[in-house]
Amino acid sequence: MSDHPVTRATFDDVMLPNYAPAAIVPVRAAGSRVWDQEEREYIDFAGGIAVNCLGHCHPALVNALKAQGEKLWHVSNIWTNEPALRLAKKLTEKTFAEKVYFCNSGAEANEAALKLARRWALEVHGAEKNQIIAFNQSFHGRTFFTVTVGGQAAYSDGFGPKPGGVEHTDFNDLAALEALMSDKTCAVIIEPIQGEGGVLPADEAYLQGVRDLCDKHNALLIFDEVQTGAGRTGHLYAYQAYGVVPDILTSAKGLGGGIPIGAMLTTTDVGQHLAFGTHGSTYGGNPLACAVAEAAFDLISSDAVLQGVAAREATIRQAVADINAKYSVFTEVRGKGLLLGLVLADEYKGKGRDFIAACIDQGLMILVAGPNVLRFAPALVISDDELADGLSRFEKAIAAVAQAS
């Protein structure tokens, strides 16, 4: 197939050191099973970090990719295209939004949301209304603007002067937010469930309080649903479970089922401020990505898939409780649907990576969310067999770490 056989060692030769990938190299996958270069099999509870929401190589997505791949790949935004229009129509039909902007990633969707909020505030209220408020431990992407807005300074320090007008406060603390807000507040950006910050859900009363404060101060409420969206929590978007409607919503990760695509959703009234020429993306709304995302969206938004999420969540929670009764490794399981965080007990604090390694040894892919939380984000349609197999492997990994301690 190639003149150049590659291994994990090749990474160190030719790739920048900003990642430290596992020793194994996955080469093929089907459903929630993955095989590496040695033909060793793994169950996937990581889902490409909540991206592969329909598993690997789902027939509907493969068919959409093949069909569109023989029609039209890319035209740029000098022209529009049918897959982008169909996907945008479906997104507006199933959400609060009336207008959609497509890009390639969650960071780009958040970048667009923040730029739109600033533009809206400038044009409607004036230049002094520019404060953006975000939350400690939040994560919104790796562009310089979004990483500055994200509430983890370790990711934004060391690159020179940061964009200004950004302030942070504690998540789930309404009084602290109230003290920080004023009529100078342009937007509040929040994850309904903090993902990278430890799979920490917002309280319902708190999220409603955030909405009320934004209304009081004429500020826009931006929901970053990059990780919680696309069916991940058992609702199409998590705002629907909370009953709190944002002004702007960002989506990516699972939206494309494995193909890179991001979207910013908003109302006509707010969206009109991203007028012709104010923002853009060469690849955004690419017909190939949109065709696959449309096929994914049709499945994700179906009752069958959304209703199946809660049953799988219950299976995982019960299994983790049974495992924990034996090994006392976790203090709680946080999250909703198939975005779950298993919080490590004090004696295992800081050992998240040990558990990932033990899981790989047992043929299981999982994630962490910080050093003290193990994260599961499996396919929304993971089969009963794959789930049971994965949970069995997980128990063996937990036993190994517990015994080593």
C-alpha positions in Angstrom: 0.0 0.0 0.0 2.9 2.4 0.8 6.6 2.7 0.2 6.9 3.9 3.8 5.9 1.6 6.6 5.0 3.7 9.7 4.9 2.9 13.4 4.4 4.8 16.6 8.2 5.6 16.5 7.5 7.5 13.2 5.5 10.0 15.2 8.5 11.1 17.2 10.5 11.5 14.0 8.1 13.6 12.0 5.4 15.1 14.2 5.5 18.1 16.6 5.7 17.1 20.2 2.4 18.8 21.3 0.7 15.4 21.5 1.9 12.2 23.3 -0.1 9.5 21.6 -0.5 5.9 23.0 2.0 3.3 21.9 -0.6 1.5 19.8 -1.6 2.7 16.3 -5.3 2.0 15.4 -5.7 1.0 11.7 -9.3 -0.1 11.3 -12.6 -0.2 13.2 -16.3 -1.2 13.0 -19.0 -0.2 15.4 -17.3 0.2 18.7 -14.4 -2.2 18.0 -11.0 -1.0 16.9 -8.0 -2.9 15.7 -4.3 -1.8 15.9 -1.3 -2.6 13.7 -0.8 -5.9 15.6 -4.5 -6.8 14.9 -5.2 -6.5 18.6 -8.9 -5.6 19.4 -10.1 -2.7 21.6 -13.6 -1.6 22.7 -14.0 2.1 22.2 -15.5 4.1 25.1 -13.6 7.2 24.0 -15.4 7.8 20.8 -12.7 10.0 19.4 -13.4 12.4 22.3 -17.2 12.3 21.8 -16.9 12.6 18.0 -17.8 9.1 16.8 -21.3 9.2 18.0 -22.5 6.5 15.6 -19.4 4.3 16.1 -16.9 3.6 13.4 -17.7 3.2 9.7 -21.5 3.3 10.2 -23.1 2.2 6.9 -25.3 5.2 6.6 -22.3 7.5 6.9 -20.1 5.4 4.6 -22.8 5.5 2.0 -23.2 9.3 2.3 -19.5 9.8 2.0 -19.2 7.5 -1.1 -22.3 9.1 -2.8 -21.2 12.7 -2.2 -17.5 11.8 -3.0 -18.6 11.1 -6.6 -20.6 14.3 -6.9 -19.0 17.4 -5.4 -16.2 17.8 -2.8 -15.6 21.5 -2.5 -16.6 24.8 -4.1 -15.8 27.4 -1.4 -18.3 29.9 -0.1 -18.4 31.9 -3.4 -21.1 29.3 -4.1 -23.5 27.5 -1.8 -24.3 23.8 -2.0 -27.2 21.4 -1.5 -25.8 19.4 1.4 -25.0 22.5 3.4 -28.5 23.9 2.8 -30.2 20.7 3.7 -28.2 20.3 6.9 -28.8 23.9 7.9 -32.5 23.5 7.3 -32.7 20.4 9.5 -30.7 22.1 12.3 -33.1 25.1 12.3 -36.1 22.8 12.3 -34.9 20.9 15.3 -33.6 23.7 17.5 -34.4 27.3 18.6 -32.1 28.6 15.8 -33.1 30.4 12.6 -29.7 30.8 11.1 -26.6 28.6 10.8 -22.9 29.3 10.1 -20.7 26.3 9.2 -17.0 25.9 10.0 -14.6 22.9 10.6 -14.3 22.5 14.4 -15.6 23.5 17.8 -12.9 26.1 18.3 -13.9 27.8 15.1 -17.6 27.6 16.0 -16.8 29.3 19.3 -14.5 31.8 17.6 -17.4 32.8 15.4 -19.8 32.9 18.3 -17.6 35.3 20.3 -16.9 37.5 17.3 -20.6 37.7 16.5 -21.4 38.6 20.2 -18.8 41.4 20.1 -20.1 42.7 16.7 -23.7 42.6 18.0 -22.8 44.5 21.1 -20.8 47.1 19.2 -23.5 47.7 16.6 -26.5 47.6 19.0 -25.1 49.0 22.2 -21.7 50.7 21.5 -18.0 50.0 22.0 -17.9 50.0 25.8 -20.1 46.9 25.9 -17.4 44.3 25.3 -16.9 42.2 28.4 -17.0 38.4 27.8 -17.5 36.3 30.9 -16.5 32.6 31.0 -16.0 30.1 33.7 -13.0 28.6 35.6 -12.1 25.1 34.3 -14.1 25.7 31.1 -12.7 24.7 27.7 -13.7 26.4 24.4 -11.0 25.5 21.9 -7.4 26.3 21.1 -7.5 29.4 18.9 -5.9 32.3 20.8 -9.3 33.9 21.4 -11.1 30.7 22.5 -8.2 29.5 24.6 -8.1 32.9 26.4 -11.9 32.6 27.0 -11.4 29.1 28.3 -10.9 29.0 32.0 -7.6 27.1 32.2 -4.7 29.5 32.1 -2.2 26.7 31.5 -3.5 26.4 27.9 -3.3 30.2 27.2 -0.2 31.2 29.1 3.2 31.5 27.2 2.0 32.9 23.9 2.3 36.6 24.6 -0.3 39.3 25.2 -3.8 37.8 25.4 -7.0 39.3 23.9 -8.6 41.6 26.4 -12.1 42.1 27.8 -12.3 38.5 29.1 -13.1 37.6 32.7 -13.7 34.4 34.5 -15.8 33.3 37.5 -16.6 30.0 39.2 -19.0 27.6 37.6 -22.3 26.9 39.4 -21.9 30.1 41.6 -24.7 32.5 40.6 -23.8 35.1 43.2 -20.2 35.3 41.8 -21.5 35.8 38.2 -24.0 38.4 39.4 -21.3 40.4 41.0 -19.2 40.4 37.8 -22.0 41.3 35.4 -23.0 44.8 34.4 -24.4 46.6 31.3 -20.8 46.3 30.0 -21.3 42.6 29.7 -21.5 41.6 26.0 -21.8 37.8 26.4 -21.6 34.9 28.8 -20.3 31.7 27.3 -20.9 28.4 29.2 -20.9 24.6 28.7 -24.1 23.1 30.1 -21.8 20.3 31.3 -18.2 21.2 31.6 -16.3 18.6 29.6 -12.6 19.0 29.9 -13.1 20.6 33.3 -14.2 17.2 34.8 -17.6 16.4 33.4 -19.4 18.8 35.7 -23.1 19.6 35.0 -24.6 23.0 35.6 -27.4 23.0 38.1 -30.8 23.6 36.5 -31.6 26.6 38.7 -28.2 28.0 38.1 -28.4 27.8 34.3 -31.8 29.5 34.5 -30.3 32.2 36.7 -27.5 32.8 34.1 -30.2 33.2 31.4 -32.1 35.7 33.7 -28.9 37.7 34.4 -28.1 37.9 30.6 -31.6 39.2 30.0 -31.3 41.8 32.8 -28.0 43.2 31.4 -28.8 42.8 27.7 -26.0 40.3 27.3 -26.0 37.3 24.9 -26.0 33.8 26.3 -23.7 31.4 24.4 -24.0 27.7 25.0 -20.9 25.8 24.0 -22.5 22.4 23.1 -19.5 21.1 21.2 -19.3 18.1 23.5 -22.8 18.0 25.0 -24.6 18.3 21.6 -25.4 15.9 18.8 -27.4 13.6 21.1 -24.7 13.0 23.6 -26.9 13.6 26.7 -30.0 11.9 25.3 -31.4 15.1 24.0 -30.4 16.5 20.6 -28.8 19.4 22.5 -28.5 19.7 26.2 -30.3 23.1 26.4 -33.5 21.2 25.6 -33.1 19.1 28.7 -32.6 22.2 30.9 -35.4 24.2 29.3 -33.0 27.2 29.0 -32.6 28.7 25.5 -29.4 30.4 24.5 -29.0 33.2 22.0 -26.1 31.4 20.3 -25.2 27.7 20.3 -22.1 26.0 19.1 -21.9 22.5 17.8 -19.1 20.2 16.4 -17.6 16.9 17.6 -20.4 14.4 17.1 -22.2 16.6 14.5 -20.2 15.0 11.7 -19.9 11.5 13.2 -16.2 11.6 12.5 -15.9 14.1 9.7 -14.6 17.5 10.8 -17.5 20.0 10.9 -18.6 22.8 13.2 -21.6 25.0 13.3 -22.8 28.1 15.1 -26.5 28.4 15.5 -28.4 31.6 16.3 -31.4 33.8 15.7 -32.1 36.0 12.7 -32.0 39.1 15.0 -28.5 38.4 16.4 -27.1 36.7 13.3 -27.7 39.6 11.0 -24.7 41.3 12.7 -22.3 38.8 11.0 -23.1 40.6 7.8 -21.5 40.0 4.4 -17.7 40.0 4.6 -17.4 40.1 8.4 -16.4 36.4 8.9 -15.7 33.4 6.8 -14.1 30.0 6.4 -12.7 28.5 3.2 -13.7 24.9 4.1 -16.8 25.8 6.1 -20.0 24.2 4.8 -17.9 21.9 2.6 -20.3 19.6 0.7 -18.5 16.4 1.6 -18.6 17.2 5.3 -22.2 18.4 5.2 -23.4 15.3 3.4 -21.9 13.0 6.0 -23.2 15.3 8.8 -26.7 15.3 7.3 -26.7 11.5 7.3 -25.4 11.5 10.9 -28.0 14.1 12.0 -30.9 12.1 10.6 -29.9 9.2 12.8 -28.8 11.2 15.9 -32.1 13.2 15.9 -34.3 10.1 15.7 -36.3 9.0 18.7 -34.7 5.5 18.5 -31.2 6.8 19.0 -32.0 9.5 21.5 -34.1 7.2 23.7 -31.5 4.5 23.6 -28.9 6.8 25.3 -30.6 6.7 28.7 -30.7 2.9 28.7 -27.0 2.7 27.9 -26.3 5.3 30.6 -28.2 3.2 33.2 -26.2 0.1 32.2 -22.9 1.9 32.7 -23.9 3.5 36.0 -25.0 0.1 37.4 -21.8 -1.6 36.2 -19.6 1.1 37.7 -21.5 0.9 41.0 -20.9 -2.9 41.1 -17.2 -2.4 40.3 -16.9 0.3 42.9 -18.5 -1.8 45.6 -15.5 -4.1 45.2 -12.7 -1.7 44.7 -13.8 1.8 46.1 -12.0 3.7 43.4 -14.7 6.4 42.6 -16.5 8.9 44.8 -19.3 9.6 42.2 -20.3 9.4 38.6 -21.1 12.8 37.1 -22.7 13.8 33.8 -25.7 12.9 31.7 -26.4 10.4 28.9 -23.2 9.0 27.4 -20.9 11.8 28.7 -20.0 10.4 32.1 -17.2 11.3 34.5 -16.0 8.9 37.1 -14.4 10.9 39.9 -11.4 9.2 41.5 -11.3 8.8 45.3 -8.6 10.6 47.2 -6.1 7.8 47.2 -6.2 7.6 43.4 -6.0 11.4 42.9 -3.7 12.3 40.0 -3.7 8.8 38.7 -6.0 9.2 35.7 -3.3 8.2 33.3 -2.6 5.0 35.2 -6.2 3.9 34.6 -6.0 4.8 30.9 -2.9 2.6 30.6 -4.5 -0.2 32.5 -7.5 0.0 30.2 -5.3 -0.2 27.0 -3.7 -3.3 28.5 -7.2 -4.8 28.8 -8.2 -3.8 25.3 -10.3 -0.7 26.2 -10.1 2.9 25.1 -11.3 5.5 27.6 -10.5 9.2 28.3 -9.7 11.4 31.3 -11.2 14.9 32.0 -8.4 16.3 34.1 -6.1 14.1 36.2 -8.8 13.0 38.6 -11.8 12.1 36.4 -12.1 9.1 34.0 -14.4 10.0 31.1 -16.6 7.7 29.0 -18.0 9.1 25.7 -18.9 5.9 23.7 -21.0 5.7 20.6 -24.7 6.6 21.2 -25.5 3.3 19.4 -22.9 1.1 21.1 -24.3 -2.5 21.0 -25.2 -4.4 24.2 -22.4 -6.9 23.5 -19.8 -4.2 22.9 -21.0 -2.4 26.1 -20.9 -5.5 28.2 -17.5 -6.5 26.8 -16.1 -3.0 27.5 -17.4 -2.9 31.0 -15.9 -6.3 31.7 -12.5 -5.1 30.5 -12.9 -2.0 32.5 -13.4 -4.0 35.7 -10.2 -5.9 35.0 -8.3 -2.6 34.5 -9.7 -1.2 37.8 -8.7 -4.4 39.6 -5.2 -4.1 38.2 -4.7 -0.5 39.3 -6.3 -1.2 42.7 -4.1 -4.2 43.4 -1.0 -2.3 42.3 -1.8 0.4 44.8 
